[in-house]
Amino acid sequence: MPEEHAEPKDRSAARSLVRLWPYVKPVRTRLSGAALIAVVASCLGLVIPLVLKWIVDGPVAHHDPGGVWLGALYLLLLGIAEAVLFGMRRWLVARPLAGVEASMRADLYRHLQRLPVAFHDRWSSGQLLSRGTTDLMLLRMFLAFPLTFLLVNSTTILIGFVILLAQEWTLGLVLLAPVVPLMIVCSVFETKYAVVARRAQDQVGDLTTVVEESVLGIRIVKGFGRHRSQALAFRALSQQLRTTELGKARLLAGIWALITTIPELAIGAALVLGTIEVADGGLSAGTLVAFLSTALALRWPVESIGFLLAMSQESATATERFFEVMDVAEEQETAGEATSGVSPGGSGGMVFEGVVFRYPDADADSAPVLARIDLRIRPGETMALVGATGSGKTTLTALVPRLHDATSGRITLDGEDITAMPRERLRELVSVAFEEPTLFSASVGENVLMGAEGAGEEELRRALSVAQADFVHDLPHGIDTQVGEQGLSLSGGQRQRLALARAVVGRPRFLVLDDPLSALDVHTETLVEAALRRVLQETTAVVVAHRPSTVMLADRVALLSEGRISAVGTHQELLRGNAEYAWLMSGAGSPPGEDPVVVHPSGTTADDLPGTHAPAEESSTR
């Protein structure tokens, strides 16, 4: 079962919640002070019955109106003091607990940025969002109220029963009788509630995912008229969540009924027995009033047990869900990553040596996505990577900046193993532009400058020029224009040009481009290619290509087939000598046979393809 839908672990809520201590520790003084104030305030409420006993057995019994008014003043002062103390408790915990929540959320976000791409491939964004919002809100509420009042109410009940036993121990024992049944009920409740609480919080994450996908994919939903099917999917998940929440409500109602009924029966029995004792003269009326008032004062601490246990269990589940993510190992640095320098026997440029890659969650006996890749890209050379869909081109390029780590083999940049350098340095050396251009809810300039920390306006304008992205100057606020979520306010070609500008803005030593021109029209593509050639002369680059026009940017071409490099050569050499490559470049409708020459429907051969008679200097290596 995926961790995002894990069953509750076999541990108590207390053991789960104790993991919050590192976050609570900095504010423990204020929380302890708030708890102490709350205990004092609650215990003041237990003084009220003693004042009532004094009023009944004293001023009332002796017909002293002045004494009654004095007793009323005492009661008023006690009530005011109790209210002020509870107000102070609330003030003490508000600010520090907001800080605890903010700290946990910041740690979660920071951790998510450092987790491997494989983690994000497995986990839905809605589950992560719910952990960073709903779950942390539950934890803040727990620290603010249930955590304090589990202590306050326990202390109040303990002191209250001491007072009851001191007033009349026989009646006190009557009220103590329900303790064992209540403990059994609470234990059963906690076990059952843990299951439905976990299920409900996971379902909230699933629901968040559906909402997010529907909003981000609103063009698809509307374009294909799928609003009804999306609404049905949302309704089905909502119904599941509703059913689970009703299950929680039934459990809570059941324990609340039992926790209310059992003590009420005990209080009723104590009232009958106490009244008989007063009638027999064995107990004063004031003592009975004080006894019953104390018992009634303990009703809320006892009845709130179910509510507090429910919130504690939900908070324990939220804690487990939070640490399920925090416990995932970040991108691992190898032992040699603290050092730098050229590996012995290494060579310049970008070199793949026996690289094998299998996704971490793949079966051990499954075929690897990449099977022993051996490829050398010389310094300053541009290598086009060509292959059929699913051959592993994008996966191979993702290994260079270590978005994934190779299962075996190694990759070197200018002779240095990429696993022997800090990721921060590696990603300064290597710049990438993915096939799917992703933009953020920021300005045009901020999106482009993400590609190079510290780059200035001059570098920004150069990068925009290289990517033929001068359209930004016609936007309402120029490079300060906000592009909106996912950059959907721009066309596909505009987004791709900004992504390309982001890749080249820092003049990287190594450049990885995944089909960077696929969304451009023919005229814009020609202009971008002309500018990109100048950039490629200054760097070592790998370019995933699907079209001859993109291939022509490269000095040499590597053909990737079934996870292996099956051929390397110039564009013209592979067209003439490799049937698969000629077929890929031709766009013919059927795969190549034995004959290395591909015939088009028009009757032309591979030799007649565009680019096969390019000038000799375009095919020479730098």
SELUMVO-667034 format. One record per atom (N, C-alpha, C): x, y, z; residue in one letter. Coordinates in steps of 0.1 Angstrom, whole numbers, plus 5000, padded with zeros to 4 digits. Last residue first. Layout:
<sites>
XYZA ...
</sites>
This chain:
<sites>
533352034663R 534152144667R 535452104673R 532851824634T 532851844649T 533751964652T 530851884605S 532151864612S 532051894627S 528551964594S 528651824600S 529951794606S 528952214584E 527952194594E 527952064601E 530852184564E 531252244577E 530252224587E 529452084542A 530351994550A 530752054563A 525952164539P 527452194537P 528252114547P 523651894534A 524052014541A 525552044538A 522051704522H 523151764514H 523651894521H 520251634540T 521151534536T 522351584528T 518351834545G 519451824554G 520551724550G 515451654536P 516051774539P 517251764548P 516151354516L 515551414528L 516251554530L 517251204497D 516551324492D 515951394504D 518250974509D 519251074503D 518651204499D 516050834513A 516650904525A 517651004520A 514050894484T 514750814493T 515350894504T 510750944471T 512050994474T 512750894484T 508150864468G 509150794459G 510550844462G 506250944484S 506351024472S 507450964463S 506450784506P 505250764497P 505450844484P 510050694507H 508850774511H 507650744501H 512150444517V 511450504506V 510150574511V 515250404532V 513850424534V 513150494522V 517750174533V 517250294526V 515750294527V 518449934544P 518750054551P 518250184545P 516249664546D 516949754537D 517249884544D 514749534565E 516249494563E 516949604555E 512749794575G 512949654573G 514449624573G 511450054597P 512350004587P 512449854586P 507850104602P 509250094607P 510150034596P 505750324584S 506050194589S 507550184593S 505450594575G 504450534584G 504750394589G 508150834578A 507350724571A 506450654580A 509751024588G 508351034591G 507450934584G 512451044585S 511651054573S 510151084577S 513751004609M 513851134603M 512951154591M 513250734613L 512850834623L 512850974617L 514450614590W 512950604592W 512450714602W 517150674595A 516450724583A 514950724585A 517450514619Y 517550664619Y 516850724607Y 517050264608E 516150314619E 516250464620E 519150234589A 517750234585A 516750294595A 522050394584N 521250334595N 519750344591N 523450524564G 523950394568G 523050324578G 522550774557R 522950684546R 523150544551R 521950894581L 520850884571L 521250774561L 524450884593L 523350794598L 522250784588L 525851074578E 526350934579E 525250834584E 524351304582Q 524451244569Q 524851104569Q 524751354610H 523451334604H 523451264591H 527551154622T 526951274617T 525551244612T 527150914648G 527750964636G 527151094633G 526350604664V 526850744666V 527450794653V 523950364675A 524850424664A 525150564668A 522750274698S 523050174687S 523850234676S 522750284731I 523250364720I 523550274708I 519750144745R 521150134742R 521450244731R 516950134748G 517850154760G 519250154758G 516050094722E 515749994732E 516750004744E 518250324710S 517250224706S 517250114717S 519450624700L 519150554712L 517950454708L 522050764683L 520750694681L 520550604693L 523551074682A 523550944689A 522150884688A 525251284660V 523951234665V 524251094671V 527251594660R 527051444658R 525751404664R 526651864661D 527851814654D 527651664650D 523352004657A 524351924664A 525551894655A 521352124644L 522152214653L 523352134659L 520051934629M 521152014622M 521852104631M 518151844646V 519351764645V 520451844639V 516152034640T 516752034653T 518051954653T 515451954614S 515852084617S 516552104630S 514551684617P 515851714611P 516351854613P 513251614650R 513051664636R 514451694630R 513751544675H 512751464668H 512651504653H 516251544700A 515751594687A 514751494681A 517951664728V 516951564723V 516251614711V 521151754729V 519851804725V 519051684721V 523851844750V 523051734745V 521651784742V 526852034748A 525452024749A 524951884744A 529152264760T 528952124756T 527552084758T 529452594746T 529152504756T 529152354751T 529652784726E 530252814739E 530052704749E 528052704705Q 529552714703Q 530252734716Q 525552744714L 526052604715L 527552604712L 525053014708V 525152964722V 525852834723V 524953004681R 525953084687R 526153044702R 522652844677R 523952794672R 525152874679R 520653014686L 521052904695L 522452844690L 520153184665A 520753234677A 521353124686A 519252994646A 520353074643A 521053134655A 517052884660E 518152804656E 519352884653E 515353114661V 515853054673V 517052974671V 514753144633L 515453254641L 516053194653L 513452894628T 514652934621T 515453044628T 511252914646E 512252814648E 513552844641E 509753124634T 510453144647T 511453044650T 508952984611H 509753104610H 510453134623H 507552754621V 508752734612V 509552864612V 506652784656D 506352784642D 507652784634D 507452564684L 507652694676L 507152674662L 507452344700A 506152424700A 506352554691A 509952234698S 508852154693S 507552244692S 512452304706L 511852384696L 510552324691L 513752134724P 513452274728P 512652354718P 514151854733D 513251904722D 512852044724D 515751934759D 514851824756D 513851874746D 519052004765L 517852054759L 516951944754L 521652084785V 520751974782V 519452024777V 524952204787L 523552234784L 522752114779L 527652314805F 526952204799F 525452234798F 528252574813R 529352494806R 528752374800R 525852834807P 526352714814P 527452644806P 524953114808R 526053074800R 526652944806R 522553174821G 523753164829G 524953124821G 520553154801V 520853284807V 522153284815V 519652924790V 520952974785V 521353104792V 517252854803A 518352754802A 519652814798A 515653074800R 516053034813R 517252944813R 515253054772A 515953164777A 516453134792A 513652824773L 514952814766L 515752934771L 511352924785A 512052814792A 513452804786A 510553114766L 511053154780L 511853054787L 509852934746R 510953034744R 511453084757R 507752804757Q 508952724754Q 510152824752Q 505853014760R 506352944772R 507652874769R 505453064732Q 506053164741Q 506553104754Q 504252824724G 505552864718G 506252974727G 501852824739G 502852724740G 504252754735G 501153164751S 501053054742S 502052944744S 500253264784L 501053264772L 500753154763L 498853204806S 498353324799S 499153344786S 499952984818L 498952954808L 498353084802L 502052964836G 502253044824G 501253024814G 501352834860Q 501852754849Q 502052824836Q 499753134868E 499952994872E 500252914859E 501253434854G 500153354859G 500553214861G 503153614846V 502653524836V 501553434841V 503353964851Q 503153834858Q 502553734848Q 505854164837T 504554114836T 504453974843T 508354264836D 507754264849D 506354204849D 509054294810I 509654174817I 509054164831I 505954464803G 507254414798G 507754294806G 503354494810H 504454544819H 505854504815H 501954384788P 501554504795P 502554574803P 504354294762L 503454254772L 503054384780L 506454354745D 505054404741D 504054364751D 508554234755H 508554374756H 507254434752H 508253964749V 507954004763V 507854164764V 509053914724F 507653944725F 507353994739F 511553824723D 511453974724D 509954014725D 512653574723A 511453594732A 511253744734A 514653424711Q 513653504702Q 512453524710Q 516553334727A 515353254726A 514353314717A 518453544725V 518753414720V 517553324717V 516953744738S 517253754724S 517653624718S 516853644764L 515553664757L 515853674742L 519653654770A 518953524769A 517553534762A 520053924769R 520753844760R 520053714758R 518454014791R 518154054777R 518853974766R 519853884812L 518453854809L 518053894795L 522354004811E 522253854808E 520753824805E 521554264819E 522154234806E 522054094802E 520454234844E 519554264833E 520154244820E 522153944859G 521654074858G 520754104846G 522453654880A 522453714867A 521753854867A 522153544905G 523053654904G 523153714890G 521653214893E 521553304904E 522553414903E 519853124865A 521253164869A 521153264881A 517253064860G 518352974854G 519753014859G 515653244870M 515753124878M 516953044873M 515353444851L 516553454860L 516653334870L 512853374840V 514053354832V 515253354841V 511053444861N 511053314856N 512353284848N 511653714864E 511953624875E 511953484870E 510753824839G 512153824843G 512453734854G 507953764841V 508753704831V 510253704835V 506953704876S 507153784864S 507953714854S 505053414886A 506053524889A 506153604876A 504253134889S 503453254891S 504353364896S 506352964865F 505852984878F 505053114879F 506452724838L 506652854843L 505952874857L 507852464820T 507052494832T 507452634837T 507552304790P 508052424797P 507252454809P 508451994783E 507252054788E 507752184796E 511151934778E 510151934767E 508952004771E 513352154796F 512552034794F 511652054783F 516552254798A 515352304793A 514452174789A 519252304821V 518352224814V 517152294809V 522752324828S 521452394827S 520552304818S 525452254849V 524552204839V 523152274839V 526752394869L 527452364857L 526552324845L 524952414889E 525452544883E 526152514870E 524552154895R 523452224888R 523752364884R 526952104908L 526552034895L 525552104888L 526752254931R 527752294920R 527452224907R 524652124943E 524552264940E 525552304929E 525651864947R 524551884937R 524452034933R 529151834948P 527851874954P 526851904944P 530651544932M 530551694934M 529251724940M 530651284925A 531751334934A 531751484936A 528751224907T 528451194921T 529551234931T 530051304884I 528951394889I 528551354903I 533551284881D 532351214883D 531251304889D 535251474858E 534851464872E 533551394873E 535851514831G 536651424838G 536151404852G 533851694822D 535251734822D 536051644831D 531751494839L 531751624832L 533251674834L 530651154837T 531651254841T 531451384833T 528750894851I 528751004842I 529751104846I 528750534854R 529050674859R 528950774847R 527250234867G 527950314857G 528250454863G 523750204879S 525250164878S 525850244867S 521650374881T 521650244889T 523050194890T 521950724884A 522150604876A 522250484885A 519450924898D 520850874899D 520850744891D 517651204885H 517651064889H 519151024890H 518651444884L 517251434888L 516951294892L 521351494877R 521051404888R 519651424893R 521851614853P 521751704865P 521351624878P 521951354839V 523051454839V 523051544851V 519551214839L 520651164847L 521851264848L 517951334821A 517651364835A 518751314844A 518751214797T 519151354799T 518951394814T 517650964800L 519050974799L 519551124802L 514851024799T 515450964811T 516950984811T 514651114773T 514451204784T 515051154797T 515250864760K 515950984757K 515851084769K 513950614759G 514750654771G 515550784770G 512150534741S 513450474740S 514350514752S 509650654739G 509850554749G 511250484749G 509850704704T 509150734716T 509250624726T 513150654691A 511750644690A 511150674704A 515750904690G 515250764692G 513750774692G 518651104694V 517451064686V 517050924690V 520451374704L 519951234709L 518651204702L 523251544693A 521751524692A 521451384696A 525751724708M 525351584705M 523851584704M 528151954703T 526751944705T 526351804700T 531252024720E 530551954710E 529051954714E 532952124740G 532452214730G 531552154719G 534451804744P 534351944749P 533952044738P 532451534732R 533751604733R 533451744738R 530751284746I 530551414740I 531751504742I 530450944745R 531351054748R 530951174740R 528850664759L 528750774750L 529750884754L 527150384767D 528550434766D 528550544755D 524850234787I 525050344778I 526550394779I 523449984798R 524850014795R 525050114784R 520250054793A 521049934794A 522549964789A 517550204807L 518750224800L 519750114803L 515550064820V 515150164810V 516350194801V 515949704824P 516249844827P 515849944816P 513449464828A 514449524820A 514749664823A 512949324861S 512449394849S 513649444841S 513649214885D 513949134873D 513449204861D 512849404904A 514249384903A 514549304890A 510349644893D 510749504897D 512149484895D 510749994902A 510549884892A 510949754898A 511250204919D 510050114922D 509850004912D 513450334907P 513550264920P 512450174924P 514150244873Y 513450324883Y 513350254896Y 517450194862R 516150124864R 515450214875R 520150224841F 519150294849F 517850214849F 523650234835V 522350154835V 521450224845V 526450324817V 525350374825V 524150284824V 529150294808G 528350184813G 527150214821G 529650624810E 530450504810E 529650394816E 529450924793F 528650814799F 529350684798F 530751244795V 531051104792V 530151014800V 531451554782M 530451474789M 530551334785M 534751694785G 533451684779G 532451614788G 537751494791G 536951614790G 535551594784G 538251204812S 538451284799S 537451394799S 540151034838G 538951094832G 539251164819G 542250934852G 541850864840G 540750924833G 540851034883P 541950984876P 541550914863P 538651324881S 538851184884S 540051124877S 539351644891V 539251554880V 539551414885V 537451794918G 538651774910G 538451664900G 536351774952S 536251814938S 537551784931S 534551644980T 535751684973T 535451714959T 532151564989A 532751684996A 534051734989A 531451334977E 530951464972E 531451584979E 532151084985G 533151164978G 532651294974G 529850964995A 531050995004A 532051094998A 527051124980T 527951014983T 529151064991T 523951234992E 525251274987E 526251154990E 520551164982Q 521751124989Q 523051184983Q 517851364987E 518751314977E 520151294984E 516351245018E 516651345008E 517551284998E 514150985028A 515451035027A 515651135016A 511251055046V 511751005034V 513151065032V 510251175069D 511151065071D 511751015058D 508451365060M 509751415065M 510751305067M 506351195053V 507051275042V 508451315048V 505651095077E 505751005066E 506551075055E 505251325093F 506551265093F 506751145083F 502551375085F 503551475083F 504951415083F 501251145093R 501251185079R 502351285076R 501651155121E 502151045113E 502251085099E 500251395127T 501651385129T 502251275121T 497651315120A 498251425112A 499751425114A 497351125140T 497251085126T 497951185117T 497351295162A 498351185161A 498451135147A 495051445156S 496351505156S 497551405155S 493151255160E 493251315147E 494651385145E 493551205187Q 493751095177Q 493951155163Q 492851445198S 494251395200S 494551285190S 490151465191M 491151565186M 492551515187M 489251245207A 489051245192A 490051345186A 489951325233L 490551205227L 490451205212L 488251545235L 489751565236L 490451445230L 485751415234F 486151525224F 487651545223F 485951245256G 485751195243G 486151295232G 486251435277I 487251335275I 487151285260I 484251605284S 485051645273S 486151545270S 483051485307E 482351475294E 483251515282E 484951565327V 484751425323V 484151405310V 484851845326P 486151775325P 485951625321P 482051875330W 482651915318W 484051845316W 481651765357R 480951715345R 481651745332R 482651885379L 483551785372L 482851735360L 480652035388A 481752105382A 482652015375A 479051835399L 478551905387L 479651985380L 480651785422A 480351675412A 479851735398A 480452025435T 481751975430T 481551875419T 477652025440S 478252135432S 479652095426S 477451805457L 476851795444L 477351905435L 479051905479F 479351775472F 478751775458F 477652135486A 479052145481A 479452025474A 475252025494V 475252125483V 476652135477V 476151855515L 475551795503L 475551895491L 477052055532T 478051965527T 477451895515T 474752195538G 475752265531G 476752165525G 473252005552A 472752045539A 473852115531A 475351745567S 474751875567S 474251915553S 474451415577L 475151505567L 474551635567L 472851265594G 474251225593G 475051315584G 470151315594G 470951395603G 472451365602G 468451195577D 468851115589D 469651195599D 468551375557A 467251355564A 467551285577A 471151345548V 470751475554V 469451455562V 470951075538E 471851105549E 471451235556E 469151115517I 468751035528I 469651055540I 470751285501T 469551335506T 469051255518T 472751095494G 473051215502G 471851275508G 471350915478L 471950865491L 472250985500L 470551085457V 469551015465V 470150975479V 473051175448L 472051275452L 471051205461L 474250935439A 474851005451A 473851105456A 472650875418A 472650785429A 473250855441A 473251095401G 471851075406G 471850985418G 475951045396I 475551165404I 474151155409I 475650805382A 476450805395A 476050925403A 474350905360L 473650795368L 474350795382L 476251075350E 475051125354E 474251025363E 478350895342P 478550985354P 477251045359P 476850765320I 477350685332I 477650785344I 476150975301T 475150895309T 475650835321T 478651075291T 477651165298T 476651085307T 479850865280I 480650945290I 479651035297I 477850775262L 478250695273L 478950775284L 477750995245A 476550955252A 476950865264A 480351005235W 479851115242W 478651075251W 480550765221I 481350785234I 480850895242I 478650825201G 478550705210G 479250725223G 479651045188A 478351055195A 478150945205A 481950935178L 482051045188L 480751065195L 480950745160L 481850705171L 481850815182L 479450925143R 478750815151R 479650765163R 481551075133A 480451145141A 479751035149A 482950885118K 483550955129K 482551015138K 480950835099G 481450725108G 482150785120G 480751075087L 479651035094L 479950915104L 483251065074E 483051175085E 481851135093E 482850865056T 483850845066T 483650945078T 480850975040T 480550855047T 481550835059T 482251195030R 481051215038R 480751095046R 484151065015L 484651145026L 483451165036L 482450954996Q 483350865004Q 483750935017Q 481451184984Q 480551084991Q 481350995000Q 483751294973S 483051364984S 482151274992S 484251094954L 485151114964L 484551194976L 481851144938A 482151004944A 483151014955A 482151404930R 481051374939R 481251234945R 484351384914F 484451474926F 483351424936F 483351234894A 484451184901A 484651254914A 481251404885L 480951274891L 482051214899L 482751614875A 481851634886A 481451504893A 484051484854Q 484851534865Q 483951564878Q 481851424838S 482551314844S 483451364855S 481051694833R 480151604840R 480851484846R 483151804819H 482751864832H 481851764840H 484151744794R 484251644805R 483851694818R 484451864769G 483151854775G 483151754786G 486951914760F 486351784757F 485051764763F 487452174769G 487652144755G 486952004751G 487052154797K 486052224789K 486152184774K 489251994803V 487851954808V 486852024799V 491352134792I 491051994787I 489651964791I 491252364807R 491052374792R 490752234786R 491652274833I 490352324830I 490152334815I 493752164847G 493352104834G 492052154829G 493852304871L 494952314862L 494652264848L 491352214881V 491652364879V 492752374869V 491651944882S 490552004875S 490752144872S 493751914900E 493851874886E 492851934877E 492652014924E 493852084917E 493952044903E 490551834928V 490251984926V 491452044919V 491951594931V 490951614920V 490751754918V 493551664954T 494151624941T 493251644930T 491651694974T 492451804970T 493151784956T 490751424975L 489851524970L 490551654966L 493051304986D 492551264973D 491651374967D 493051445011G 494151455002G 493751414988G 490751345022V 490851485020V 491951515010V 491451075025Q 490451115015Q 490451265012Q 493351095046D 493751055032D 492751095022D 491551165066Q 492551265062Q 493251225049Q 489850945067A 489351075064A 490351165059A 491650745075R 490950735063R 490450865058R 492450835101R 493450825090R 492750815076R 489950815114A 490650945113A 491650945102A 489350545113V 488550635105V 489150775103V 491450455130V 491250405116V 490450505108V 491050585154A 492350595147A 492150555132A 488650495164Y 488750625158Y 489950655150Y 489250245174K 488350255163K 488450395156K 490950315196T 491350215185T 490550235173T 489350485211E 490650535205E 491050445194E 487250325219F 486950435211F 488250485204F 488550145237V 487950095224V 487750205214V 489350335256S 490350255249S 489750195236S 486850435266C 487850525259C 488850445251C 485750205277V 485050265266V 486050355258V 487550155298I 487450055288I 486750115275I 487150395313M 488550365308M 488450265296M 484550355321L 484850465312L 486250445306L 484650135338P 483850125325P 484250235316P 486350265359V 486750145351V 485950135338V 484650475369V 485950505363V 486450385354V 482150455382P 482150455367P 483550455361P 482850485410A 482450355404A 482550355389A 483150735420L 484350665415L 483950535407L 480650795431L 481050865419L 482250805412L 480850625454V 479750605444V 480150675431V 482950745468L 483150605462L 482050575451L 481650975477G 482750985467G 483050845460G 479950875495L 479350925483L 480450945472L 481950805514T 481050705509T 480350745496T 483251045521W 483950935513W 483050835508W 482751365519E 481951245523E 482451125515E 484951535517Q 483651585522Q 482751465526Q 487051385507A 487251455520A 485851495525A 485951305483L 486251205493L 486451265506L 485851555470L 484651485472L 484851375483L 488651625469I 487651715477I 486351635480I 489451425452V 490051435466V 489151515475V 488051485430F 487751365437F 488351365451F 489351735422G 487951725425G 487551605433G 491951645416I 491751735428I 490251735432I 491251495393L 491951435405L 491751515417L 490051675376I 489251555381I 489951495393I 492151855373T 490851905379T 490151785384T 494051705359T 494351755372T 493051795380T 492551645336S 492951535345S 493351585359S 492251905326N 491051835331N 491451715339N 494851975321V 494052055330V 492951975335V 495751785302L 496451795315L 495551865325L 493951825283L 494051685287L 494751695301L 494352095278F 493152055286F 493151905289F 496652105263T 496552175275T 495452115284T 495951945240L 497151915248L 497051975262L 493552075230P 493451945237P 494751915245P 494652365223F 493552325232F 493652185238F 497152405210A 496452515216A 495352475226A 497752155199L 498752225208L 498052335216L 495552125182F 495852035193F 496752095203F 495852335164M 494652335173M 494852235184M 498252255151R 498252375159R 497052385168R 497352015140L 498352005150L 498352135158L 495452105121L 495052025132L 496052015143L 497252245104M 496152325112M 495652245123M 498652035094L 499352125103L 498352215110L 496551915078D 497251845089D 497951935099D 495852125060T 494952065069T 495551995081T 498752175049T 497652275052T 496752215063T 500551985043G 501052115046G 500052215050G 498851765037R 499751755048R 500351895052R 497651865014S 496751845026S 497651825038S 499751864996L 499151985000L 498351975013L 500251584993L 501251674999L 500651805004L 497851504981Q 498251444994Q 499351535001Q 498051654957G 496951684967G 497251624981G 500151544943S 500351674949S 499251704959S 500951204949S 500051304943S 500251434950S 504051034945W 503051094954W 502251204947W 505850944926R 504950854932R 503750914940R 507251154917D 506551074907D 505550984913D 508451244940H 507351324935H 506651254923H 510351044942F 509351054953F 508151134947F 511951084920A 511250964921A 510150974931A 513351314926V 512251324916V 511351204917V 514151334961P 514351294948P 513151304939P 513751634981L 513451494979L 513751454964L 514051904984R 515251824984R 515051674982R 511552014985Q 512452054975Q 513751974973Q 510551895008L 510051854995L 510951894984L 511952045028H 512251895026H 511751855012H 510752295026R 512252275023R 512552135020R 508152225033Y 508452275020Y 509852255016Y 508652135060L 508052045050L 508352095036L 509652375071D 510552255071D 509952155060D 507452535069A 508652575062A 509552455061A 505652405086R 505352415072R 506552455064R 506952425110M 506752295105M 506452305090M 506952705113S 508152635113S 508052495106S 504152755114A 504952815104A 506252745102A 503552625139E 502952585126E 503752635114E 505052775156V 505352635155V 504752585142V 503853025154G 505253005150G 505652865148G 501452975165A 501453015151A 502852995145A 502352925190L 501852815183L 501652845168L 503153185199P 504153075197P 503652965189P 500553325198R 501653365190R 502653245188R 498753175217A 498453215203A 499653235194A 499453135243V 499753025234V 499553075219V 498753365258L 500153305259L 500453215248L 496053405254W 497053505249W 498453445248W 494953185268R 494753195253R 495853295247R 495753255294R 496253135288R 496153135273R 494253485298M 495753495297M 496353375291M 491753375299G 492053475288G 493553485287G 491853225322F 491653155309F 492053245297F 492153445340L 493253345339L 493053265325L 489653575337V 490953645334V 492053545332V 487853375347A 487753425333A 489053495328A 488753355373E 488753235364E 488753275350E 488153605383A 489553555383A 489753435373A 485353605381I 486253705373I 487653655372I 484753405399G 484353395385G 485153485376G 485753505423L 486253385418L 485953365403L 484053735425L 485553755424L 486153625418L 481553605429L 481853695418L 483253715415L 481953475453L 481653395441L 481953475428L 482353685471Y 483453595469Y 483253515456Y 479753805468L 480953875464L 482153785461L 478253605481A 478053635466A 479253705460A 479253625507G 479453505499G 479353525484G 478153875512L 479653855512L 480053735504L 475453815512W 476053915502W 477553905501W 475353645534V 474953595520V 475553685509V 476053815554G 476953705551G 476653645537G 473753965554G 475054025551G 476053925547G 471753795562P 471753845548P 473053905545P 471553525581D 472453645581D 472553695566D 470453285592H 469653395588H 470453525588H 471953065597H 471853165608H 471053285604H 471952935573A 471452865584A 471252955596A 473153135557V 471753095554V 471153025567V 475753175568P 474753285568P 473353235565P 476452855570G 476652965578G 475553075577G 475752655552D 475852615567D 476052735576D 475652815529V 474452735533V 474552705548V 478252935527I 476953015527I 475852945533I 479852705528W 479952805539W 478752895539W 479052585504K 478952515516K 478952615528K 479952785486L 478452755487L 478252685500L 482652755489V 482052885493V 480552865495V 482952505478L 483252525492L 482652655497L 482152555451P 481352465460P 481652485474P 484452725444I 483052775444I 482152685453I 486752585440V 486552655453V 485152705455V 486652485415L 486352385426L 486252455439L 487452705400G 486052655399G 485652565410G 490152705406L 489352805412L 487852765411L 490952505389C 490852465403C 490052575411C 491052645365S 490152535366S 489852495381S 493152825370A 491852875367A 490752765369A 495252645374V 494852735385V 493452785383V 495352535348V 495152445360V 494652535372V 496052765333A 494752695331A 494352605342A 498552815343I 497452915345I 496152855344I 499852595334L 499752615348L 498652715351L 499652635306A 499052515312A 498852535327A 501152865303A 499752865299A 499052745306A 503652765311G 503052875318G 501552875316G 504052585290S 503952535304S 503352635313S 504152755268L 503152655269L 502952605283L 506452905275R 505152975274R 503952875275R 508352705274T 508152785286T 506752855286T 508352595249R 507852515260R 507552595273R 509152675225V 508152755231V 507552685244V 511152495216P 511552645218P 510452725225P 509652245217K 510752275227K 511052425228K 508052195195V 507452255207V 508552305217V 509752075177Y 509152195173Y 508552275185Y 510551845191P 511651935186P 511052075182P 507951715197W 508751785208W 509851885202W 506551565180L 506451705178L 507351785188L 506751305188R 507651345178R 507551495175R 504651265205V 505851305212V 506951345201V 502551165189L 502651305192L 503951355199L 503150895189S 503150965177S 503351115180S 502750825216R 504050795210R 504150875197R 500050895219A 501050965227A 502450945220A 498750705203A 498650845199A 499750925206A 500650405200S 499750495206S 499750635201S 500850195171R 501450265182R 500450365187R 500850065144D 500550005157D 501250075168D 499650305120K 500650225126K 500250175140K 496950305098P 497450355110P 498550255116P 497950245064E 497050215075E 497750275088E 498650495039A 499050385048A 497950365059A 498550645016H 497350585020H 497650475030H 501150725012E 500150835013E 498750775017E 502550485008E 502550555021E 501550665023E 500650224991P 501450354991P 501450425005P 500849885000M 500050005000M 500950125000M 
</sites>
